[in-house]
Amino acid sequence: MTSRMHTPHTTCPSCHEEVFLDELVGGRCPLCGYSLDEDDGACSEYEETIERSDLGWMIFQFYVFKRFCSEGANPLQVMQILSRYEELTQCNPADAEKMQFTLEVPMSRWERLLPKRCEKCGKIFFLGGKATISGDISSPEHVKTYTCPSC
């Protein structure tokens, strides 16, 4: 936090928020878009900071994140899966398509009451245990499995 105190900053005249000069987007305020350049009369060219390839990747991350979080998965684990997928796509795209994932998710009320079969020992149990979803990242479907409390 102390290193951030000494960086050059200003207050935007439009939205009245403190803006650091290294956060400006093409000389404009990142919050409201007001031009903070000294030459107010000149029309400056807007520099694109996000490339088209980055935009597609961000949209992909959003939908994968939304899909797993709607199942109840831990957001940190979802981000770890996405970063691992990004590393694999840079190294070997064929392996990235077949990347396997496993996430622990909470059980719904009905799932907690219904009998479930343990994936590890095959025993039928009613209360407790854990639910996990697993599959590969390229498939729209995933498998939900249960583990009993003793395993």
CYANA upper distance limits for C-alpha pairs under 8 A (distance plus 0.5 A):
  1 MET  CA      5 MET  CA      7.21
  2 THR  CA      6 HIS  CA      7.72
  3 SER  CA      7 THR  CA      7.64
  7 THR  CA     20 PHE  CA      7.58
  7 THR  CA     21 LEU  CA      8.43
  8 PRO  CA     20 PHE  CA      6.58
  8 PRO  CA     21 LEU  CA      6.40
  8 PRO  CA     22 ASP  CA      8.36
  9 HIS  CA     18 GLU  CA      7.38
  9 HIS  CA     19 VAL  CA      6.09
  9 HIS  CA     20 PHE  CA      4.57
  9 HIS  CA     21 LEU  CA      5.77
 10 THR  CA     18 GLU  CA      6.26
 10 THR  CA     19 VAL  CA      5.96
 10 THR  CA     20 PHE  CA      6.86
 10 THR  CA     21 LEU  CA      7.64
 11 THR  CA     16 HIS  CA      6.25
 11 THR  CA     17 GLU  CA      6.00
 11 THR  CA     18 GLU  CA      4.96
 11 THR  CA     19 VAL  CA      6.34
 12 CYS  CA     16 HIS  CA      5.43
 12 CYS  CA     17 GLU  CA      6.09
 12 CYS  CA     18 GLU  CA      6.94
 12 CYS  CA     19 VAL  CA      7.09
 12 CYS  CA     29 CYS  CA      7.38
 12 CYS  CA     34 TYR  CA      8.14
 12 CYS  CA     36 LEU  CA      7.82
 14 SER  CA     32 CYS  CA      7.92
 14 SER  CA     34 TYR  CA      6.96
 15 CYS  CA     31 LEU  CA      8.22
 15 CYS  CA     32 CYS  CA      7.07
 19 VAL  CA     23 GLU  CA      7.56
 19 VAL  CA     24 LEU  CA      8.11
 19 VAL  CA     29 CYS  CA      7.55
 20 PHE  CA     24 LEU  CA      7.58
 23 GLU  CA     29 CYS  CA      8.47
 23 GLU  CA     30 PRO  CA      7.46
 24 LEU  CA     28 ARG  CA      5.90
 24 LEU  CA     29 CYS  CA      6.02
 24 LEU  CA     30 PRO  CA      6.35
 25 VAL  CA     29 CYS  CA      7.03
 25 VAL  CA     30 PRO  CA      6.37
 25 VAL  CA     47 GLU  CA      7.80
 25 VAL  CA     49 THR  CA      7.70
 26 GLY  CA     45 GLU  CA      8.13
 26 GLY  CA     46 TYR  CA      5.81
 26 GLY  CA     47 GLU  CA      5.51
 26 GLY  CA     48 GLU  CA      7.98
 27 GLY  CA     35 SER  CA      6.51
 27 GLY  CA     36 LEU  CA      6.28
 27 GLY  CA     37 ASP  CA      6.23
 28 ARG  CA     33 GLY  CA      5.71
 28 ARG  CA     34 TYR  CA      5.83
 28 ARG  CA     35 SER  CA      4.79
 28 ARG  CA     36 LEU  CA      5.92
 28 ARG  CA     37 ASP  CA      7.90
 29 CYS  CA     33 GLY  CA      5.23
 29 CYS  CA     34 TYR  CA      5.78
 29 CYS  CA     35 SER  CA      6.92
 29 CYS  CA     36 LEU  CA      7.18
 35 SER  CA     40 ASP  CA      7.99
 36 LEU  CA     40 ASP  CA      8.37
 50 ILE  CA     54 ASP  CA      6.61
 50 ILE  CA     55 LEU  CA      7.21
 51 GLU  CA     55 LEU  CA      6.93
 52 ARG  CA     56 GLY  CA      6.96
 53 SER  CA     57 TRP  CA      6.88
 54 ASP  CA     58 MET  CA      6.63
 55 LEU  CA     59 ILE  CA      6.77
 56 GLY  CA     60 PHE  CA      6.71
 57 TRP  CA     61 GLN  CA      6.66
 58 MET  CA     62 PHE  CA      6.63
 59 ILE  CA     63 TYR  CA      6.87
 60 PHE  CA     64 VAL  CA      6.73
 61 GLN  CA     65 PHE  CA      6.34
 61 GLN  CA     82 LEU  CA      7.41
 62 PHE  CA     66 LYS  CA      6.46
 63 TYR  CA     67 ARG  CA      6.47
 64 VAL  CA     68 PHE  CA      6.80
 65 PHE  CA     69 CYS  CA      6.47
 65 PHE  CA     75 PRO  CA      7.97
 65 PHE  CA     78 VAL  CA      6.76
 65 PHE  CA     79 MET  CA      7.90
 66 LYS  CA     70 SER  CA      6.45
 67 ARG  CA     71 GLU  CA      7.25
 68 PHE  CA     72 GLY  CA      7.17
 68 PHE  CA     73 ALA  CA      6.14
 68 PHE  CA     78 VAL  CA      7.41
 69 CYS  CA     73 ALA  CA      5.48
 69 CYS  CA     74 ASN  CA      7.34
 69 CYS  CA     75 PRO  CA      6.92
 69 CYS  CA     78 VAL  CA      8.24
 71 GLU  CA    105 VAL  CA      7.17
 72 GLY  CA    105 VAL  CA      5.77
 72 GLY  CA    106 PRO  CA      6.54
 73 ALA  CA     77 GLN  CA      7.88
 73 ALA  CA     78 VAL  CA      7.59
 73 ALA  CA    103 LEU  CA      6.84
 73 ALA  CA    104 GLU  CA      6.68
 73 ALA  CA    105 VAL  CA      5.42
 73 ALA  CA    106 PRO  CA      8.00
 74 ASN  CA     78 VAL  CA      6.95
 74 ASN  CA    103 LEU  CA      8.39
 74 ASN  CA    104 GLU  CA      8.15
 74 ASN  CA    105 VAL  CA      8.05
 75 PRO  CA     79 MET  CA      6.72
 76 LEU  CA     80 GLN  CA      6.76
 77 GLN  CA     81 ILE  CA      6.77
 77 GLN  CA    103 LEU  CA      7.79
 78 VAL  CA     82 LEU  CA      6.78
 78 VAL  CA    103 LEU  CA      8.50
 79 MET  CA     83 SER  CA      6.63
 80 GLN  CA     84 ARG  CA      6.61
 81 ILE  CA     85 TYR  CA      6.58
 81 ILE  CA    101 PHE  CA      7.66
 82 LEU  CA     86 GLU  CA      6.66
 83 SER  CA     87 GLU  CA      6.77
 84 ARG  CA     88 LEU  CA      6.77
 85 TYR  CA     89 THR  CA      6.71
 85 TYR  CA     96 ALA  CA      6.46
 85 TYR  CA     99 MET  CA      7.73
 86 GLU  CA     90 GLN  CA      6.94
 87 GLU  CA     91 CYS  CA      6.91
 88 LEU  CA     92 ASN  CA      6.09
 88 LEU  CA     93 PRO  CA      6.88
 88 LEU  CA     95 ASP  CA      7.22
 88 LEU  CA     96 ALA  CA      5.59
 89 THR  CA     93 PRO  CA      4.83
 89 THR  CA     94 ALA  CA      8.26
 89 THR  CA     95 ASP  CA      8.13
 89 THR  CA     96 ALA  CA      5.87
 92 ASN  CA     96 ALA  CA      7.05
 93 PRO  CA     97 GLU  CA      7.08
 94 ALA  CA     98 LYS  CA      7.55
 95 ASP  CA     99 MET  CA      6.79
 97 GLU  CA    136 ASP  CA      8.07
 97 GLU  CA    137 ILE  CA      7.00
 97 GLU  CA    138 SER  CA      6.01
 98 LYS  CA    136 ASP  CA      6.27
 98 LYS  CA    137 ILE  CA      7.22
 98 LYS  CA    138 SER  CA      7.23
 99 MET  CA    136 ASP  CA      5.85
 99 MET  CA    137 ILE  CA      6.32
 99 MET  CA    138 SER  CA      8.35
100 GLN  CA    134 SER  CA      7.71
100 GLN  CA    135 GLY  CA      6.06
100 GLN  CA    136 ASP  CA      4.78
100 GLN  CA    137 ILE  CA      6.87
101 PHE  CA    134 SER  CA      5.90
101 PHE  CA    135 GLY  CA      6.20
101 PHE  CA    136 ASP  CA      6.51
101 PHE  CA    137 ILE  CA      7.51
102 THR  CA    132 THR  CA      7.09
102 THR  CA    133 ILE  CA      6.18
102 THR  CA    134 SER  CA      4.77
102 THR  CA    135 GLY  CA      7.41
103 LEU  CA    132 THR  CA      5.93
103 LEU  CA    133 ILE  CA      5.86
103 LEU  CA    134 SER  CA      6.91
104 GLU  CA    130 LYS  CA      7.71
104 GLU  CA    131 ALA  CA      6.41
104 GLU  CA    132 THR  CA      4.77
104 GLU  CA    133 ILE  CA      6.93
105 VAL  CA    130 LYS  CA      8.12
105 VAL  CA    131 ALA  CA      6.10
105 VAL  CA    132 THR  CA      6.00
105 VAL  CA    133 ILE  CA      7.44
106 PRO  CA    130 LYS  CA      7.82
106 PRO  CA    131 ALA  CA      6.80
107 MET  CA    111 GLU  CA      6.13
107 MET  CA    112 ARG  CA      6.61
107 MET  CA    130 LYS  CA      8.03
107 MET  CA    131 ALA  CA      6.70
108 SER  CA    112 ARG  CA      6.82
109 ARG  CA    113 LEU  CA      7.13
110 TRP  CA    114 LEU  CA      6.65
111 GLU  CA    115 PRO  CA      8.34
111 GLU  CA    116 LYS  CA      8.50
112 ARG  CA    126 PHE  CA      7.36
112 ARG  CA    127 LEU  CA      6.68
112 ARG  CA    128 GLY  CA      7.76
113 LEU  CA    126 PHE  CA      6.68
113 LEU  CA    127 LEU  CA      7.40
114 LEU  CA    126 PHE  CA      6.68
115 PRO  CA    124 ILE  CA      6.93
115 PRO  CA    125 PHE  CA      6.20
115 PRO  CA    126 PHE  CA      5.25
116 LYS  CA    124 ILE  CA      6.00
116 LYS  CA    125 PHE  CA      6.00
116 LYS  CA    126 PHE  CA      6.76
116 LYS  CA    146 TYR  CA      7.26
117 ARG  CA    122 GLY  CA      6.17
117 ARG  CA    123 LYS  CA      6.13
117 ARG  CA    124 ILE  CA      4.92
117 ARG  CA    125 PHE  CA      6.89
117 ARG  CA    146 TYR  CA      7.10
117 ARG  CA    147 THR  CA      8.06
117 ARG  CA    148 CYS  CA      8.25
118 CYS  CA    122 GLY  CA      5.23
118 CYS  CA    123 LYS  CA      5.85
118 CYS  CA    124 ILE  CA      6.74
118 CYS  CA    125 PHE  CA      7.81
118 CYS  CA    145 THR  CA      8.15
118 CYS  CA    146 TYR  CA      5.85
118 CYS  CA    147 THR  CA      5.09
118 CYS  CA    148 CYS  CA      5.78
119 GLU  CA    145 THR  CA      6.83
119 GLU  CA    146 TYR  CA      6.36
119 GLU  CA    147 THR  CA      6.16
120 LYS  CA    147 THR  CA      7.14
120 LYS  CA    151 CYS  CA      7.65
121 CYS  CA    151 CYS  CA      7.99
123 LYS  CA    148 CYS  CA      8.11
125 PHE  CA    148 CYS  CA      6.94
128 GLY  CA    148 CYS  CA      7.31
128 GLY  CA    149 PRO  CA      6.23
129 GLY  CA    146 TYR  CA      7.42
129 GLY  CA    147 THR  CA      5.86
129 GLY  CA    148 CYS  CA      4.83
129 GLY  CA    149 PRO  CA      4.79
129 GLY  CA    150 SER  CA      8.42
130 LYS  CA    146 TYR  CA      6.13
130 LYS  CA    147 THR  CA      5.69
130 LYS  CA    148 CYS  CA      7.20
130 LYS  CA    149 PRO  CA      7.82
131 ALA  CA    144 LYS  CA      7.30
131 ALA  CA    145 THR  CA      6.24
131 ALA  CA    146 TYR  CA      5.01
131 ALA  CA    147 THR  CA      6.97
132 THR  CA    144 LYS  CA      6.10
132 THR  CA    145 THR  CA      5.88
132 THR  CA    146 TYR  CA      6.82
133 ILE  CA    142 HIS  CA      6.73
133 ILE  CA    143 VAL  CA      5.93
133 ILE  CA    144 LYS  CA      4.91
133 ILE  CA    145 THR  CA      6.87
134 SER  CA    142 HIS  CA      6.06
134 SER  CA    143 VAL  CA      5.85
134 SER  CA    144 LYS  CA      7.09
135 GLY  CA    139 SER  CA      7.74
135 GLY  CA    141 GLU  CA      7.84
135 GLY  CA    142 HIS  CA      5.41
135 GLY  CA    143 VAL  CA      6.72
136 ASP  CA    142 HIS  CA      8.04
147 THR  CA    151 CYS  CA      7.04
